[in-house]
Amino acid sequence: MSRRNFMHVTGTAAGVAALASIRSASWAANTPRIDINNLTHQHSETDVLVIGGGMAGLFAAVKAHDAGANVLLVSKGRLGSSGQTPFAKGIFSYDPSTAKVSLDEFVESVSRSALGTNNPVYTRQMAEHSLARVNELKEWGFFESPLYNKSFSKPIVERKIPVMERIVITRLLKENDRIAGAAGFSLDDETVHVFNAKSVILCTG
């Protein structure tokens, strides 16, 4: 990592630490225990770096692992408990054997409801593949716990996919006009993290 990139990430870490220390009557205090003057950096290497610990990150990590890649998942919060993921209660599944409308009728209905703002090709693909994805979630034990962290952890732990939580990614790293990794900082200690990867998958919502 170049000195310029390191300084950029370090500066961002300092800024976020300062913002986090601001107290408000309506916010819970999130005072960092970080001395920005003692920041160090840690390097990690992997085939596939998945950024984001929600549903997309879960599928990306599991699929990449099952395809034979070494995978590292990095999340700004806790796996399955960050951003909007804990509130994503709805699970959609189109089963052609029980559906009361055809696939064409479903796509037409969604397009009408969306006032034509949806992409009908993606809408069809979503419906066509939804049942298989839900069945995979069942195999992974997703529906066995109401807590997304537990549901997400089972397929990750079974595959021994490493997960780094509470790491805020602030920069993608380029090398020879391609993305070659990412950098960010820990919310819990004075460490700037640099990740080198053959592929980076953004699953950040």
Rosetta silent file (secondary structure, phi, psi, omega in degrees, C-alpha in Angstrom):
SEQUENCE: MSRRNFMHVTGTAAGVAALASIRSASWAANTPRIDINNLTHQHSETDVLVIGGGMAGLFAAVKAHDAGANVLLVSKGRLGSSGQTPFAKGIFSYDPSTAKVSLDEFVESVSRSALGTNNPVYTRQMAEHSLARVNELKEWGFFESPLYNKSFSKPIVERKIPVMERIVITRLLKENDRIAGAAGFSLDDETVHVFNAKSVILCTG
SCORE:     score description
SCORE:     0.000 S_00000001
   1 L     0.000  129.724 -177.986    0.000    0.000    0.000 S_00000001
   2 L   -69.776  158.036  178.395    1.477    3.368   -0.994 S_00000001
   3 H   -59.650  -37.729 -179.668    2.126    6.056    1.606 S_00000001
   4 H   -63.165  -45.459  178.338   -0.476    8.242   -0.103 S_00000001
   5 H   -64.927  -39.842  179.781   -3.168    5.568    0.152 S_00000001
   6 H   -62.781  -42.053  179.880   -2.184    4.818    3.744 S_00000001
   7 H   -65.612  -37.012  179.314   -2.474    8.492    4.686 S_00000001
   8 H   -64.009  -47.336 -179.440   -5.890    8.696    2.984 S_00000001
   9 H   -66.004  -40.367  179.500   -7.234    5.687    4.910 S_00000001
  10 H   -63.180  -41.994  178.531   -5.650    6.923    8.151 S_00000001
  11 H   -63.144  -39.517  177.732   -7.211   10.350    7.682 S_00000001
  12 H   -64.729  -41.613  178.280  -10.600    8.764    7.089 S_00000001
  13 H   -59.889  -42.697  179.618  -10.216    6.650   10.238 S_00000001
  14 H   -63.524  -41.493 -179.810   -9.440    9.766   12.254 S_00000001
  15 H   -64.206  -45.184 -179.785  -12.473   11.557   10.859 S_00000001
  16 H   -66.717  -37.855  177.775  -14.870    8.724   11.605 S_00000001
  17 H   -62.098  -39.328  179.016  -13.434    8.316   15.111 S_00000001
  18 H   -66.662  -42.740  178.500  -14.039   12.004   15.735 S_00000001
  19 H   -64.009  -39.147 -177.937  -17.623   11.807   14.456 S_00000001
  20 H   -65.683  -24.087 -177.134  -18.334    8.736   16.556 S_00000001
  21 L   -82.180  -10.027  179.570  -17.295   10.584   19.691 S_00000001
  22 L   -67.663  129.608 -179.842  -19.981   13.276   19.238 S_00000001
  23 L  -100.163  145.955  176.698  -22.658   12.904   21.896 S_00000001
  24 L  -140.453  150.420 -179.720  -26.302   13.697   21.388 S_00000001
  25 L   -63.124  -26.723 -175.713  -29.304   13.533   23.687 S_00000001
  26 L   -99.874   -4.105 -179.412  -31.069   11.261   21.175 S_00000001
  27 L  -111.567  147.748  171.054  -28.126    8.983   20.316 S_00000001
  28 L   -74.894  141.791 -179.323  -26.477    6.301   22.363 S_00000001
  29 L   -66.411  136.263  177.482  -22.844    7.132   23.061 S_00000001
  30 L  -132.217   57.880 -174.510  -20.383    5.282   20.834 S_00000001
  31 L   -72.397  119.223 -178.908  -17.143    6.697   22.185 S_00000001
  32 L   -72.592  146.189  175.348  -14.175    5.058   20.473 S_00000001
  33 L  -104.745   54.345 -173.931  -11.274    3.749   22.552 S_00000001
  34 L  -124.530  130.790  173.581   -8.799    4.481   19.784 S_00000001
  35 L   -98.537  105.062 -173.910   -5.683    6.616   19.853 S_00000001
  36 H   -66.609  -13.175  178.227   -5.346    7.746   16.244 S_00000001
  37 H   -78.569  -11.913 -178.633   -1.709    8.654   16.865 S_00000001
  38 H  -110.590   21.836 -177.957   -0.879    4.967   17.309 S_00000001
  39 L   -63.392  132.445  173.300   -2.445    3.635   14.104 S_00000001
  40 E  -120.810  176.806  177.284   -0.651    0.649   12.575 S_00000001
  41 E  -131.521  150.462 -177.576   -1.573   -1.434    9.543 S_00000001
  42 E  -128.284  133.386 -179.181   -2.205   -5.124    8.943 S_00000001
  43 E  -101.556  140.368  173.892   -2.123   -6.934    5.588 S_00000001
  44 E  -134.877  145.731  178.633   -4.363   -9.851    4.599 S_00000001
  45 E  -125.490  143.570  178.622   -4.478  -11.808    1.320 S_00000001
  46 E  -157.824  165.446  174.660   -7.280  -13.872   -0.173 S_00000001
  47 E   -73.521  -51.099 -176.766   -8.691  -15.013   -3.495 S_00000001
  48 E  -124.222  122.990  174.831  -12.105  -13.401   -2.976 S_00000001
  49 E  -103.104  117.938  177.147  -12.793  -10.488   -0.637 S_00000001
  50 E  -102.619  121.873 -179.563  -16.489  -10.089    0.176 S_00000001
  51 E  -106.178  112.300 -178.668  -17.361   -6.702    1.656 S_00000001
  52 L   123.686  131.157 -175.840  -20.658   -6.749    3.522 S_00000001
  53 L  -111.263   31.399  177.134  -22.222   -9.208    5.958 S_00000001
  54 L   -97.056 -159.575 -176.690  -25.841   -9.203    4.776 S_00000001
  55 H   -61.331  -43.866  179.818  -27.781  -11.629    2.586 S_00000001
  56 H   -64.624  -41.029  178.509  -25.802  -10.810   -0.583 S_00000001
  57 H   -63.889  -39.411  177.798  -22.515  -11.154    1.305 S_00000001
  58 H   -59.439  -51.381 -179.601  -23.604  -14.502    2.718 S_00000001
  59 H   -63.281  -42.647 -179.064  -24.424  -15.918   -0.731 S_00000001
  60 H   -60.964  -45.005 -178.261  -21.282  -14.426   -2.307 S_00000001
  61 H   -66.072  -46.529 -178.169  -19.019  -15.902    0.370 S_00000001
  62 H   -65.584  -44.865 -178.366  -20.628  -19.347    0.374 S_00000001
  63 H   -65.417  -41.268  179.488  -20.799  -19.611   -3.429 S_00000001
  64 H   -65.525  -42.117  177.427  -17.187  -18.476   -3.882 S_00000001
  65 H   -61.618  -47.554 -177.362  -16.013  -20.938   -1.221 S_00000001
  66 H   -67.119  -18.329  176.210  -17.993  -23.801   -2.724 S_00000001
  67 L   -86.368   -2.251  174.605  -16.444  -22.984   -6.125 S_00000001
  68 L   105.582    5.385 -177.576  -13.003  -23.580   -4.608 S_00000001
  69 L   -90.377  151.347  168.004  -11.818  -20.068   -3.747 S_00000001
  70 L   -79.001  128.100 -171.888  -10.237  -18.869   -0.532 S_00000001
  71 E  -123.580  142.975  171.709  -12.708  -16.333    0.832 S_00000001
  72 E  -131.250  126.190  178.946  -12.566  -13.578    3.432 S_00000001
  73 E  -105.904  129.624  179.827  -15.740  -11.741    4.469 S_00000001
  74 E  -121.103  131.164 -178.477  -15.414   -8.269    6.012 S_00000001
  75 L  -131.514  144.553  178.973  -18.336   -6.454    7.636 S_00000001
  76 L   -71.634  -19.742  178.844  -18.673   -3.021    9.244 S_00000001
  77 L  -129.805 -147.017  179.571  -20.827   -4.619   11.952 S_00000001
  78 L   -88.897  143.678  179.245  -21.756   -8.097   13.085 S_00000001
  79 L   -52.023  124.878  177.896  -22.479  -10.791   10.504 S_00000001
  80 L    73.593    7.471 -175.812  -26.182  -10.684    9.676 S_00000001
  81 L  -134.434   21.440 -175.373  -26.798   -7.793   12.059 S_00000001
  82 L  -117.460  152.033  177.248  -25.600   -4.709   10.219 S_00000001
  83 L    61.189 -136.713 -177.527  -27.415   -2.073    8.172 S_00000001
  84 L   -87.947   -6.415 -175.191  -30.894   -3.057    6.978 S_00000001
  85 H   -53.385  -45.307 -178.199  -30.278   -6.817    7.118 S_00000001
  86 H   -63.272  -18.364 -177.038  -31.947   -7.403   10.535 S_00000001
  87 H   -99.893    0.893 -177.856  -35.110   -5.735    9.212 S_00000001
  88 L   -83.419   73.177 -172.644  -35.305   -7.710    5.947 S_00000001
  89 L   -75.512  -32.298 -172.551  -38.091   -9.964    7.163 S_00000001
  90 L   -76.761  131.693  175.130  -39.713  -10.828    3.848 S_00000001
  91 L  -119.772  118.990 -177.151  -38.565  -13.911    1.937 S_00000001
  92 L   -98.938  139.292  176.425  -40.006  -14.240   -1.588 S_00000001
  93 L  -148.098  123.179  176.379  -40.372  -17.523   -3.430 S_00000001
  94 L  -100.669  112.779 -179.895  -42.183  -18.204   -6.728 S_00000001
  95 L  -107.615  108.069 -176.592  -43.148  -21.872   -6.947 S_00000001
  96 L   -62.716  -21.197 -178.753  -44.580  -22.682  -10.411 S_00000001
  97 L   -77.962  -19.606 -178.584  -46.213  -25.861   -9.059 S_00000001
  98 L  -123.170  -11.119 -177.198  -48.401  -23.921   -6.612 S_00000001
  99 L   -64.791  143.370 -179.167  -48.509  -20.378   -8.002 S_00000001
 100 L   -89.458   -4.982  176.428  -51.932  -19.103   -9.070 S_00000001
 101 L  -128.372  152.923  177.290  -50.430  -16.966  -11.843 S_00000001
 102 L   -74.971  168.229  178.479  -48.034  -17.833  -14.633 S_00000001
 103 H   -61.204  -41.452  178.267  -44.501  -16.427  -14.730 S_00000001
 104 H   -61.832  -43.083  179.996  -45.532  -14.054  -17.526 S_00000001
 105 H   -65.721  -36.758  178.650  -48.529  -12.861  -15.501 S_00000001
 106 H   -63.490  -48.484 -179.522  -46.327  -12.357  -12.444 S_00000001
 107 H   -61.167  -42.571  179.746  -43.805  -10.223  -14.369 S_00000001
 108 H   -63.459  -40.622 -179.730  -46.626   -8.204  -15.945 S_00000001
 109 H   -66.123  -42.804  178.647  -48.252   -7.632  -12.552 S_00000001
 110 H   -64.120  -42.915  179.947  -45.004   -6.472  -10.932 S_00000001
 111 H   -62.409  -39.192  178.443  -44.288   -4.155  -13.863 S_00000001
 112 H   -66.312  -44.034 -179.937  -47.769   -2.657  -13.586 S_00000001
 113 H   -64.187  -34.622 -178.506  -47.415   -2.148   -9.824 S_00000001
 114 L   -85.791    4.260 -178.696  -43.990   -0.542  -10.311 S_00000001
 115 L    56.168   33.518  176.618  -45.372    1.791  -13.011 S_00000001
 116 L    77.908    8.372 -178.709  -42.783    0.399  -15.411 S_00000001
 117 L   -83.093  -12.507  178.614  -39.807    1.426  -13.250 S_00000001
 118 L   -83.055  164.201  172.707  -38.640   -2.169  -12.786 S_00000001
 119 L   -96.559  109.758 -174.699  -36.473   -4.110  -15.219 S_00000001
 120 H   -61.678  -27.647  177.359  -38.749   -6.964  -16.411 S_00000001
 121 H   -65.802  -45.441  178.600  -35.752   -9.153  -17.303 S_00000001
 122 H   -67.703  -37.145  178.396  -34.454   -8.937  -13.728 S_00000001
 123 H   -60.637  -43.329  178.573  -37.964   -9.400  -12.343 S_00000001
 124 H   -64.953  -44.180  179.813  -38.298  -12.643  -14.322 S_00000001
 125 H   -62.568  -40.751  178.035  -34.851  -13.870  -13.222 S_00000001
 126 H   -58.678  -46.300 -179.263  -35.677  -13.087   -9.598 S_00000001
 127 H   -67.289  -43.710 -176.976  -38.866  -15.147   -9.805 S_00000001
 128 H   -61.325  -37.066 -174.212  -37.265  -18.012  -11.736 S_00000001
 129 H   -99.433   -6.307 -172.697  -34.412  -18.457   -9.243 S_00000001
 130 H   -62.867  -41.969 -177.472  -36.171  -17.528   -5.994 S_00000001
 131 H   -63.281  -42.502  179.409  -37.363  -21.041   -5.071 S_00000001
 132 H   -63.220  -39.374 -179.912  -33.884  -22.537   -5.484 S_00000001
 133 H   -68.221  -41.310  178.719  -32.347  -19.811   -3.327 S_00000001
 134 H   -65.008  -38.901  177.443  -34.927  -20.266   -0.564 S_00000001
 135 H   -64.113  -35.159  175.516  -34.343  -24.031   -0.648 S_00000001
 136 H   -64.962  -43.451  177.992  -30.615  -23.378   -0.216 S_00000001
 137 H   -58.631  -38.492  177.781  -31.349  -21.174    2.796 S_00000001
 138 H   -63.275  -43.758  179.113  -33.384  -24.053    4.245 S_00000001
 139 H   -62.096  -33.354 -179.586  -30.453  -26.443    3.733 S_00000001
 140 L   -80.895   -3.591  179.998  -28.171  -23.974    5.517 S_00000001
 141 L    80.869   20.441 -174.832  -30.524  -23.852    8.494 S_00000001
 142 H   -58.728  -37.385 -173.987  -31.448  -20.226    7.869 S_00000001
 143 H   -89.942    8.350 -178.267  -34.998  -20.551    9.190 S_00000001
 144 H   -83.054  -13.626 -179.846  -34.007  -22.358   12.392 S_00000001
 145 L  -139.121  140.606  176.598  -33.359  -19.128   14.305 S_00000001
 146 L   -75.605  -11.875  179.623  -35.088  -15.729   14.331 S_00000001
 147 L   -90.268  118.670 -176.965  -31.673  -14.126   14.876 S_00000001
 148 H   -62.007  -33.265  179.372  -29.982  -13.399   11.552 S_00000001
 149 H   -59.291  -44.142  178.412  -26.524  -13.626   13.118 S_00000001
 150 H   -67.060  -43.380 -179.305  -27.147  -17.260   14.090 S_00000001
 151 H   -62.485  -42.625 -179.134  -28.790  -18.065   10.762 S_00000001
 152 H   -71.394  -33.800 -173.584  -25.945  -16.495    8.781 S_00000001
 153 H   -68.478  -32.829 -173.467  -23.235  -18.019   10.953 S_00000001
 154 H   -56.962  -55.612  179.967  -24.167  -21.663   10.382 S_00000001
 155 H   -67.931  -27.216  178.436  -23.097  -22.005    6.701 S_00000001
 156 H   -70.321  -46.573 -179.676  -20.111  -19.719    7.330 S_00000001
 157 H   -67.056  -41.741  179.743  -18.865  -21.718   10.334 S_00000001
 158 H   -58.842  -32.766 -178.880  -19.493  -25.077    8.631 S_00000001
 159 L   -95.421   -1.032 -179.549  -17.242  -23.969    5.756 S_00000001
 160 L    56.119   40.585  176.741  -14.699  -22.306    8.040 S_00000001
 161 L   -79.980  121.420 -179.992  -14.952  -19.053    6.063 S_00000001
 162 L   -67.634  139.512 -179.890  -13.016  -16.368    7.961 S_00000001
 163 E  -128.211  131.780  174.327  -15.031  -13.303    8.944 S_00000001
 164 E  -116.013  117.310 -176.176  -13.672   -9.968   10.158 S_00000001
 165 L  -103.181  160.497  179.545  -16.299   -7.814   11.855 S_00000001
 166 L    57.787   41.346  172.971  -16.374   -4.115   12.782 S_00000001
 167 E  -116.194  119.212  179.809  -14.014   -3.198    9.939 S_00000001
 168 E   -94.059  114.011  178.174  -15.068   -0.097    8.001 S_00000001
 169 E   -81.772  127.312 -177.237  -13.874   -0.257    4.385 S_00000001
 170 E  -118.290  -11.463 -174.101  -13.092    3.224    3.066 S_00000001
 171 E  -154.552  135.877  169.763  -11.119    2.640   -0.118 S_00000001
 172 E   -90.604  140.528 -177.223  -10.804    0.198   -3.019 S_00000001
 173 E  -101.706  132.673 -179.695   -7.219   -0.388   -4.130 S_00000001
 174 E  -110.209  144.718  176.388   -6.288   -0.349   -7.809 S_00000001
 175 E  -146.540  120.360 -177.913   -3.329   -1.981   -9.491 S_00000001
 176 L    54.760   47.317  175.722   -2.742   -1.879  -13.259 S_00000001
 177 L    63.613   24.885  173.992   -6.242   -0.472  -13.864 S_00000001
 178 E  -137.657  153.439  176.854   -8.017   -3.228  -11.935 S_00000001
 179 E   -71.756  124.796 -175.603   -9.365   -3.499   -8.402 S_00000001
 180 E  -120.253   10.165  179.653   -6.794   -5.446   -6.400 S_00000001
 181 E   155.016 -162.553 -178.531   -8.155   -5.133   -2.888 S_00000001
 182 E  -153.931  164.124  178.390   -9.519   -2.733   -0.315 S_00000001
 183 E  -139.748  152.029  178.765   -8.472   -0.849    2.787 S_00000001
 184 E  -170.245 -163.352 -176.024  -10.240    0.309    5.911 S_00000001
 185 E  -140.942  156.013  178.694   -9.942    0.484    9.671 S_00000001
 186 E   -81.657  144.458  175.640  -11.032   -1.336   12.788 S_00000001
 187 L   -85.913   -6.153 -173.036  -13.614    0.186   15.094 S_00000001
 188 L  -113.948  -15.691  178.654  -12.042   -1.570   18.079 S_00000001
 189 L  -151.435  177.095 -174.596   -8.300   -0.949   17.913 S_00000001
 190 L   -86.095   61.011 -176.782   -5.635    1.211   16.289 S_00000001
 191 E  -129.429  127.028  169.065   -5.348   -0.858   13.111 S_00000001
 192 E   -95.306  127.493 -176.260   -5.700    0.087    9.469 S_00000001
 193 E  -102.579  133.528  176.805   -6.450   -3.044    7.440 S_00000001
 194 E  -119.060  122.890 -178.077   -5.191   -3.615    3.905 S_00000001
 195 E  -114.179  122.319  173.397   -6.727   -6.507    1.960 S_00000001
 196 E  -101.155  130.705 -175.705   -5.166   -7.837   -1.239 S_00000001
 197 E  -148.044  149.483  175.684   -7.529   -9.969   -3.325 S_00000001
 198 E   -73.269  -31.960  177.136   -7.867  -11.413   -6.808 S_00000001
 199 E  -139.583  141.109  176.775  -11.559  -10.483   -6.780 S_00000001
 200 E  -121.126  125.734 -179.706  -13.529   -8.022   -4.662 S_00000001
 201 E  -114.147  116.930  179.120  -17.303   -8.390   -4.321 S_00000001
 202 E   -87.156  119.494  178.213  -19.188   -5.394   -2.932 S_00000001
 203 L  -128.305   57.000 -170.500  -22.284   -6.449   -0.983 S_00000001
 204 L  -107.557   18.581  175.215  -22.885   -3.206    0.862 S_00000001
 205 L    81.923    0.000    0.000  -26.538   -2.528    0.072 S_00000001
